[in-house]
Amino acid sequence: MSQSITSRSALERLLALMVRYWACNMTVVHDQGQNWPGFGYTEEEKGTLRAIARKAGSFEFFAWIGLVAVFFMAMIGGIVAAIAYLSLALGGNLNPGAESDTIFYLQISCGMVVCVSIGFPLAMLAASWLLGRLFAVTDVDLPDRATTVHFFGKLVFQITRIAIIVSLGGLVLWLLVPVDSKFWTLSKLVVPLLSPAILVLTAAYYVTVRLRRRALAASSAPEAVAGTSQKSG
């Protein structure tokens, strides 16, 4: 008998849902023979993630990706607004050119670190909770407590490590690169323009990966049927 969708505690269920969809996300990457920098897994862990991902449908996974993007963009706006408010509270000025390049860069660096370390995980949690309700995911389709704790703990460690690396990299650039260099001028122009393109390309990548996998499965199915027929004959 399938378990009720509310038989676990709210926190345990939320973390299990996040691990479920993160497993789908990483399985897409691993099936292409690739790894995300900073998000490495052993072969045994990849097999466990793949087993978790099999219990989620393609539409459910794509819905999660879309919701994460929407929530993350909203949280970026909130984080930027909070940093701007804090700057004003400390006596700063939001008028273009009023702040020094050093203060402007500090604001941008803080925003990036907060978005990576807080905004991204919160967006994934919010999307996981909502999809778990909409698709009425039962406990039997979620990873057990030990698996949830292992992969959620590892994900938190990975995100924290990336945030630390981004912080240290930003500090080094701030100390070594002159504020009036072409590097900063180009960054201020390129980064806002590339962000929408990166989002679109990432979404297109996931779609094409799923389409290729379906095409491969469809092409191999007739061969399997033919082999079974020959054996039975």
N, C-alpha and C positions, 0 to 999 in steps of 0.2 A: 504494500500500500504506500502510495507516495506521501511524503511528509507535507505538512502545511507550510505555506510560505512564511508564516509568522512563528514557527516553532523554535527558531533561534533568537537570541537577543538581537536588538536592533543594531548594535555596534558590530557584533560578530557577522551578522548577515551583510551589512554594508561593506565590510572589508572583504568578505568572500565574493561579493558581486564585483568589486573592483578587480580582484585577482582573476576572476572569470574573464572579464573583458580585456584585461591586460594580457592574459594568456592568448586570447585571439589575436591581439595586436602583435605580440612577439612571434607567434606561430607563422603569421604571414611573412615576417622578416626571415625567420629561420628556414622556411620552406624554399626560399630563394638562395639558400646557402650564404646568407649575409648575417652580420651582427651590427647592432647599433653601438657606436663608441660609448663606453661607459655603462653599457647594459649587457654585460657578458653572462652567459649561463653554461653550465656543464651539459654534456650530452644527456645525462640522466634527467637534469632539470628541464631540458628541452622536450624530452619525451613526456614528462609530467605536464608541462604546459600544453603540449599538443593534445593530450588526453582530456584536459579541462576544456580546451577550445572546441573539441568535437561536439560538445553538448550545447553549443550556441549556434544559431542559424546565421546565415550571411546577412539577411536584412537586419537582424538584431544588432550585429556587429557594426554595420554601416550606420545604423541609427546612433549607436554609441559614439562613433567617430564624429558624426555631425554635431551631436550635442556637446561633446567635449570642446570642439572648435568654437561653438556659440558661447558656451559658458566661459571658456578661456578668454575670448575676446572681451566679454563683459567684465571679467575680473581684471583684465589689463586696464580697461577704462577706469575701474574703481581704484586700482592701485595708483595709476597716474594721477587721478584726482586727489587721492589721499596725500601723495608726495607733494603735489602742488599746494595743497592746503597747509601742510606742515612747513613748506618753504615760506609761505605767507606769514604763518604764525611766528616764524623765527626772524621775520623782518626782511624776507626776500622780496623780489619783484618779478612778476610774470611777464612784463612787457618785453617784446623781442629785443634782444641786444642789451637789456638792462643788467642781466646777470653776467658775471665773468665766465669765460670758457671753463674754468676749473669747477665752479659751482654747477654749471650746466652739465658737465660730464659726470660729476658726482651724483646728480639727480638721476641721470640716465642709468648709471651703473647700479645704483640702489634699486631702481625700478626693475632692471633685468634680473637681479638676484632674487628679489621678492617674487617676481612672476614665475621664475623657474622653481624656487623652493616652496612657495605657498600657492600661487595661482594655479599652476599646472596640476598638482595633486588635488586641490579642492575642486577643480573643474572635472577631473576624472571621478571623484567621489560623488559629486552632484549628478553627473550623467549616469553613473552606475545605479544610484538609488532610484532615479526616475525610470530607467529602463527595467529595473527589477520589478517595479510596480506595474508598468505598462504591459510587460510580457508575462507577469505572474510567474516568475521563476521560482520553482520549488527547491527545497533544500537538497533533494537528491541530485539536482543538476549543478550544485555548488561544490567547490572543494571542501574537504573536511577541515577541522580546526587546525591541525598540525600543518597541513599544506598551506592554508591561508596565512598563518603566522609566519611561515618560512618565506613565502614569496612577497608578502606585503612588507615584512621587515627588510628584505633584500632590496625591494624597490625604494623604500624610504632611504636606505643607505646610499643607493645609487644616485638618487636625486640630490641628496645632501652633498655627496662628493662632487657632483657636477657644479652645484652652487658654489662650493668652496673654490673649485678650479676657476670658475668664472670670476669670482671675487679677486683671487690672486692674480689672474691674468689682467683684469682691469686695473689693479693697483700697479702692476709692472708697466703697463702702457701709460698710465697716468704719470708715473715717475720718469719714464725714459723718452716719451714722445712729446715734442714741443706742442703746446696748445694751438699754435698758429700754423701747424704743418698741413700739408695737403691731405694727409691721412684722415685727420678729423673733419676737414672740409668735405672730403669725399664720403665719409661715413654718414654725416648728417644728411647728405643727399640720397645715398644709395639705400641705406637701411629702410627708411619708410617706403621706398618704391618697391623693394624686393619682398617685403613681408606678404602682401597679397599674392604675389606670384608663387612664393614658397608654399603657401597654404593650398593654392589650386593644384600645384604640381604634386604635393603630398597626397591629396585626395585622389588625383588621377592615378597615382602609383598604386594605391590600394585597390582601386577599381580594376585596373589592368591585371593586377596579380590574381584577383579572384576570377576574372574572365579567362585567363590562361589556364588556371587550374581546372575550371569547368570544361574547357575545350579539351584538355588532356584526358580528363576522366571520361568524357564522351567518346573520344577516339579510341581509348583502350577498352571500353566496355564491349564493343562488337568482337574484338579479338578474344576476350575472355569467354564470351558466349560460344564462339566458334571452337575454342579449345575444349570446352566442356562437352560440346556435341560430339567431337571426334572421339573423346574418351568413352562416352556412353555408347557410341557406335562400335 
